[in-house]
């Protein structure tokens, strides 16, 4: 997410999954009293297709195991407030 912000992409959100499996079919899950570091995450980045395609080579360096998808969306409503200090 920080790399996307530093490269001027419009927005990003990180979602932490509670359970999932991938190419190796190993289930990763959050359990009570479990401090697992291999839980699934989803990072959603929003910008124009061109800017996201330009960012994909950076993802290749960062994502060693996982899935990268590119989806087209229809924006119904967008409203931006004043930027906040980080």
C-alpha positions in Angstrom: 0.0 0.0 0.0 2.8 2.4 0.9 4.5 1.8 -2.5 1.2 2.5 -4.3 0.9 5.8 -2.4 4.5 6.8 -3.0 3.9 6.2 -6.8 0.9 8.5 -6.8 -1.9 6.0 -7.3 -5.3 7.3 -6.3 -6.2 4.9 -3.5 -5.6 1.6 -1.8 -7.2 -0.5 0.9 -5.9 -3.6 2.7 -8.3 -6.3 3.8 -7.1 -9.0 6.1 -8.7 -12.4 5.6 -9.7 -14.8 8.3 -9.3 -17.9 6.3 -8.2 -18.9 2.8 -6.1 -21.2 0.6 -4.1 -20.8 -2.5 -2.1 -22.7 -5.1 -0.7 -25.2 -2.6 -4.2 -26.0 -1.2 -2.9 -25.3 2.4 -5.6 -23.7 4.5 -4.5 -20.6 6.4 -6.9 -19.6 9.2 -7.1 -17.3 12.2 -7.9 -19.3 15.3 -8.4 -18.2 18.9 -5.0 -17.5 20.5 -3.3 -17.9 17.1 -0.9 -15.2 16.0 -0.5 -16.6 12.5 1.5 -14.4 10.1 0.4 -16.2 7.0 -3.2 -15.1 6.8 -4.6 -14.1 3.4 -4.7 -10.4 2.5 -6.3 -8.5 -0.3 -4.9 -5.1 -1.4 -7.3 -3.2 -3.6 -5.8 -0.3 -5.6 -7.9 2.2 -7.5 -6.7 4.3 -10.4 -6.8 4.4 -14.2 -6.0 1.2 -16.1 -2.9 2.9 -17.5 -1.5 3.8 -14.1 -2.2 0.4 -12.6 -0.6 -1.4 -15.6 2.5 0.8 -15.1 2.5 -0.3 -11.4 2.3 -4.0 -12.2 6.1 -4.5 -12.7 6.6 -3.2 -9.1 4.1 -5.8 -7.9 6.2 -8.5 -9.6 9.1 -7.6 -7.3 6.9 -7.5 -4.2 4.5 -10.4 -4.6 6.5 -13.6 -4.3 3.5 -15.9 -3.9 0.0 -14.8 -4.6 -2.4 -13.6 -7.3 -2.6 -10.3 -9.0 -5.8 -9.4 -10.9 -7.0 -6.4 -12.9 -10.7 -5.7 -12.8 -12.8 -3.0 -14.6 -15.3 -1.3 -12.3 -18.0 1.2 -12.8 -17.8 4.1 -10.4 -21.3 5.1 -9.3 -20.3 7.8 -6.8 -17.1 9.4 -5.8 -16.6 12.1 -3.1 -13.3 13.2 -1.7 -12.8 15.3 1.5 -9.8 17.3 2.5 -6.5 15.4 2.7 -5.5 14.4 6.2 -2.0 14.5 7.6 -0.4 11.0 7.9 
